[in-house]
Amino acid sequence: MLRFLFIGLPLLVLFLLAVGLGALNKQAIPFDFMFGTVQLPVAVLAGLFVGFGFLVGLASMFAKQVALRNENRKLRKQLVARDNADA
């Protein structure tokens, strides 16, 4: 249940926000990439940027979790080694 609150609920809110933006903003605007220009609706462009930001945030959280897991593993090994030396 807690996992749904932290992962599923924000995704649901983002989806509803994108649907709302899509319903209200149907005009297309030019978007310049490095290799060309594309006409995209405002809602699609906003959805892409929100999704990209969400993925960057998710990747940074995952990287921090891996670093903390490695540090935890290292500290557990040190604790076991210290307990074996004391015994």
LINSUL-V282645 format. One record per backbone hydrogen bond with DSSP energy under -0.5 kcal/mol. CO is the residue of the C=O (numbers start at 1). NH is the residue of the N-H. If there is no record, write none. Layout:
BEGIN
co: <CO CO>
nh: <NH NH>
END
This chain:
BEGIN
co: <1 2 3 3 4 7 8 9 10 11 12 13 14 15 16 17 18 19 20 21 24 25 27 29 31 31 36 38 38 40 41 42 43 44 45 46 47 48 49 50 51 52 53 54 55 56 57 58 59 60 61 62 63 64 65 66 67 68 69 70 71 72 73 74 75 76 77 78 79 80 81 82 83>
nh: <5 6 7 8 9 11 12 13 14 15 16 17 18 19 20 21 22 23 24 25 26 43 42 40 33 38 33 31 40 29 45 46 47 48 49 50 51 52 53 54 55 56 57 58 59 60 61 62 63 64 65 66 67 68 69 70 71 72 73 74 75 76 77 78 79 80 81 82 83 84 85 86 87>
END
